[in-house]
């Protein structure tokens, strides 16, 4: 995955309809989509988020 392919937590927060704090909780509990830390920021691979959403819907 290239850095350009990674997206911000706020983008996924809006698309999933959950607060950013929920993404942090999911990451801490290891139940949400896979995220990478870039410095102090979280970044998500859109393909990982889509796969996670698909698994939740199944």
PyMOL commands that set and color helices and strands:
alter all, ss='L'
color gray80, all
select helices_A, chain A and resi 3-5+9-16+20-29+46-57
alter helices_A, ss='H'
color red, helices_A
select strands_A, chain A and resi 6-8+35-38+41-45
alter strands_A, ss='S'
color yellow, strands_A
deselect
rebuild
show_as cartoon
